[in-house]
Amino acid sequence: MNERSIASLIEGRHVVMQPPSATVRQAVLVMTERGIGAVPVVEGRHLIGIFTERDVLTRVLAVGRDVDRTALAEVMTRRPETVSVDCSIQEALEVMTEGRFRHLPVMADGTVVGVISIRDVTAALRMAGIEQIGGGAGKA
């Protein structure tokens, strides 16, 4: 199978990040506006967490937290697993499967350069399989 790197998935994308002081509402509005399911939480250039749709459900709504008064620092997933921009798509899938999560920050030189989702990974692997079979963008 084609060993494309994660770089091919994030090329041309702008990574949307939030500070730990942002409120849940602020983050959810950004996520909704951008059509994304997670945002890296950074202090300066340092990744300290990730805030995901699952965090909204389990750490905010399920326990009755106020979305306007709760800071991301209180409800984010701390020290998330990451992958290097040079990581293969297959390796990223293995990390996500083993960790049982759907969003994965991508790093280069100690800085967040993107976030990939399980949907990104499976779409890329599906396309690689179609190309390997000899189809390009034809029928699967």
C-alpha positions, 0 to 999 in steps of 0.5 A, a space after each residue: 500500500 502507498 506509504 503516504 505521510 500525514 503531511 498529505 492530509 493536512 496540506 493546505 489546511 489551517 489549524 484552529 487552536 484555542 488557549 486554555 482560558 477560552 470557554 467551552 462556548 467559544 470553542 464549540 462555536 469555533 468548532 461548529 463554524 469550521 465544521 471540525 470535531 476537535 481543537 488543540 489547546 495551546 499555551 504559546 506554541 506548546 500543546 497542553 491538551 485537546 478539546 473534542 466533541 466527546 469532551 463536550 458530552 462527557 465533561 461538560 453537558 453530562 455533568 451540568 457545567 456552565 458552557 459560558 464559565 467553564 474554561 477549556 483548561 478544566 475539561 480538555 483532554 490533557 497530554 493527548 497522543 500526537 503524531 509527527 507530520 512525517 508519520 505514515 497514514 497507516 501508523 496514525 490509524 494504529 495510534 488512533 485505534 489503540 488509543 480509541 480516539 477519533 482526533 489526533 494532533 499532528 506535530 512538526 518541530 514541537 509545534 501543532 501543525 494540524 489535527 487529523 480525524 479518523 474520517 481523514 485517515 479512513 478516506 485516505 486509506 480507501 483512496 489508496 486502496 482504490 488507486 492500488 487496484 488501478 482505479 484512481 477516482 473510479 468506482 470502488 
